[in-house]
Each structure stands twice: as C-alpha cells, then as structure tokens.
Amino acid sequence: RRKAYLSIEQMKKDRDHLEALKSEKAVVLGHWWRFCLARHQAQLRRREFWENHRRFCELEVWAASVISAAWRGKLGRDKAKETNNLKKGWWKQLWSKDDNRPFFYNRVTGETRW
C-alpha cells in the first residue's frame, strides 16, 4: 500500500511538473508570437513611411517643376512683350495726304511701307 501511495504521489508530482512545463512553454510561445506580430507591424509601418516619403518627394518635384515652368513662361512672355514694344517703337504710323491713307515709317532704317 505504501508503494502504491508513493507511486500515486510521484505521478501527481510528474503531472504537476508537466503542467508547469506546459505553462512555461505557453508563455514563451506567447512572447515569441507577440514579438513576431510586433516585428511584422513595424515592417509594415516602415514600408508605409517610406512610401509616403517617396510620394511627398515626387509631389515636391512636381510642384517645383510647375512653378519653374510658370516662371519661365512669364519671363518668355515679358521678353516677347518687350521685343514687340521695341518693334512698335521702330515703326510710326503717318497719314499720306496725297493718297489719303495711312503709311508706316521705320525710324531706325528710314523705310516706308504702305
């Protein structure tokens, strides 16, 4: 009887020891799984950050290009306007009393056109 009692006690200890090991392993596996999830989420956030950064840089380059193009267009229009004003300044419209119609006189070259 004593042997049977000791055997049962040993079996209980073994069972308790196995339960403790299972519990420890479950805790370790839980920690490992949470670490894997956190690492995956960090990778997703990192990827999302760099994607947003890339989009922002592309937007910045596009905006700079649009502004630059608008500025170059303005400079071109100003230059064309200045050239046109200069050319207008070369020619003067006069009235011919003989022909009773206007003619143009170039102040720079002395040329006349009807």
C-alpha positions as CSV (number, residue, x, y, z in Angstrom):
1,R,0.0,0.0,0.0
2,R,2.7,2.4,0.9
3,K,4.3,1.8,-2.5
4,A,1.1,2.5,-4.3
5,Y,0.7,5.7,-2.3
6,L,4.2,6.8,-3.2
7,S,3.7,5.9,-6.8
8,I,0.5,8.0,-6.9
9,E,2.3,10.9,-5.3
10,Q,5.1,10.6,-7.8
11,M,2.6,10.5,-10.6
12,K,1.0,13.7,-9.2
13,K,4.4,15.4,-9.0
14,D,5.2,14.4,-12.5
15,R,1.8,15.6,-13.7
16,D,2.3,19.0,-11.8
17,H,5.7,19.3,-13.3
18,L,4.4,18.6,-16.8
19,E,1.7,21.2,-16.3
20,A,4.3,23.7,-15.1
21,L,6.4,23.0,-18.2
22,K,3.4,23.4,-20.5
23,S,2.5,26.7,-18.8
24,E,6.1,27.9,-19.2
25,K,6.2,26.8,-22.9
26,A,2.9,28.5,-23.5
27,V,4.3,31.8,-22.0
28,V,7.4,31.5,-24.2
29,L,5.4,30.8,-27.3
30,G,3.0,33.7,-26.5
31,H,6.0,36.1,-26.1
32,W,7.6,34.8,-29.3
33,W,4.3,35.2,-31.2
34,R,3.7,38.7,-29.9
35,F,7.3,39.5,-31.0
36,C,6.7,38.2,-34.5
37,L,3.5,40.3,-34.8
38,A,5.2,43.4,-33.5
39,R,8.1,42.9,-35.9
40,H,5.6,42.4,-38.8
41,Q,3.7,45.6,-37.8
42,A,7.0,47.5,-37.6
43,Q,7.9,46.4,-41.1
44,L,4.5,47.5,-42.4
45,R,4.8,50.9,-40.7
46,R,8.4,51.3,-42.1
47,R,7.2,50.4,-45.6
48,E,4.3,52.8,-45.3
49,F,6.6,55.6,-44.0
50,W,9.0,55.2,-46.9
51,E,6.1,55.0,-49.4
52,N,4.6,58.3,-48.0
53,H,8.1,59.8,-48.1
54,R,8.5,58.8,-51.8
55,R,5.1,60.3,-52.7
56,F,6.0,63.5,-50.8
57,C,9.3,63.8,-52.7
58,E,7.5,63.2,-56.1
59,L,4.9,65.8,-55.2
60,E,7.7,68.3,-54.2
61,V,9.5,67.7,-57.5
62,W,6.2,68.1,-59.5
63,A,5.4,71.3,-57.7
64,A,8.8,72.7,-58.3
65,S,8.5,71.8,-62.0
66,V,5.2,73.5,-62.3
67,I,6.4,76.7,-60.5
68,S,9.6,76.7,-62.6
69,A,7.6,76.3,-65.9
70,A,5.2,79.1,-64.9
71,W,8.2,81.4,-64.1
72,R,9.9,80.6,-67.4
73,G,6.7,81.2,-69.2
74,K,6.3,84.6,-67.5
75,L,9.9,85.5,-68.4
76,G,9.3,84.5,-72.1
77,R,6.1,86.5,-72.2
78,D,7.8,89.5,-70.7
79,K,10.6,89.2,-73.2
80,A,8.2,88.9,-76.2
81,K,6.2,91.9,-74.9
82,E,9.4,93.9,-74.6
83,T,10.6,92.9,-78.1
84,N,7.1,93.7,-79.5
85,N,7.1,97.1,-77.8
86,L,10.6,97.8,-79.3
87,K,9.4,96.8,-82.7
88,K,6.4,99.0,-82.4
89,G,8.6,101.9,-81.4
90,W,10.6,101.5,-84.6
91,W,7.5,102.0,-86.8
92,K,5.4,105.1,-86.8
93,Q,2.0,105.4,-88.5
94,L,1.7,108.5,-90.6
95,W,-1.0,109.9,-92.9
96,S,-0.5,110.5,-96.6
97,K,-2.5,113.5,-97.8
98,D,-1.7,112.6,-101.4
99,D,-3.1,109.1,-101.2
100,N,-5.5,109.8,-98.4
101,R,-4.4,106.6,-96.5
102,P,-2.0,105.7,-93.7
103,F,1.6,104.5,-94.3
104,F,4.3,103.3,-91.9
105,Y,7.7,104.8,-91.4
106,N,10.6,102.9,-89.8
107,R,12.6,105.3,-87.6
108,V,15.6,103.1,-87.5
109,T,16.1,102.2,-91.2
110,G,14.1,105.0,-92.8
111,E,12.0,102.5,-94.7
112,T,8.4,103.3,-95.6
113,R,5.6,100.8,-96.1
114,W,2.0,101.2,-97.4
